[in-house]
C-alpha cells in the first residue's frame, strides 16, 4: 500500500507530517493551500524514516509519502552550501525523493530540488545557502526518472507499466515563489509553477 498523509500548517514555526505505525517514509511533498502567499523561505524535507518537516509563514500543505512495503537501506543524504549543491546516496542505493531547505536571509527566487541522471543524486539550488536532501533506498527495480515542462499544474507520469511514483523533484524555469511538488498515487507527480517549470517523477517498484 502507498498513501500520502497531509498536514496543513503556517506561522513562525516548522510543522510536521508523519507516516503512521506500520508505514515507511519514501519522500516528502507539498501543495499550495487557500492561504498560500509568496513565501521566500518555503521548504519541505525529511526528518527521519517516518516523517517530514515544512515551513511556510503564510500556509501550505505538507505530505509524507509512505508505504507499508519495506524500504531497504533507507537513508537521507544531505549536502549544504551556497548556489548549486548535490546530495548523493550511498553506493548500492538510488535516490527516491529530492527536497530542499533554503538557509539564506534574503529572497531566493530560483530554489529547486531535482533528481540527476546518475540515479543516486539530487541537485538543489539556493544562492544564499541551502540544504539539499535525497531520500535513498536499495530495493528499487525498474527505476526511471520522467520529467514534464509546462506552467500551472504540471504532471510527470511514470512510463514503465506497474511502476509507482516514489518521489518528486521540481525546477522553476521562470520565477515563481509558489513552487510545489507532490506525489499523486499511483504513478504521477504534480508540481506547480504559475509561469513555467519542470516537474520530475522518480519511479520504480519496491522488492520485498
Buried (B, 14 or more C-beta within 10 A) or exposed (E): EBBBBBBBBBEEEBBBBBBEEEBBBBBBBBBBBEEBBEBBBBBBBBBEEBBBBBBBBBBBBBBBBBBEBEBBEBBBBBBBBEEEBBBBBEEEBBBBBBBBBBBBEEEBEBBBBBBBEEBBBBBBBBBBBBBBBBBBBBBBEBBEBBBBBBBEBBBBBBEBEEBBBBBBBBBBBEBBBBBBBBBBEEBBBBBBBBEBBBBBBBBBBBEE
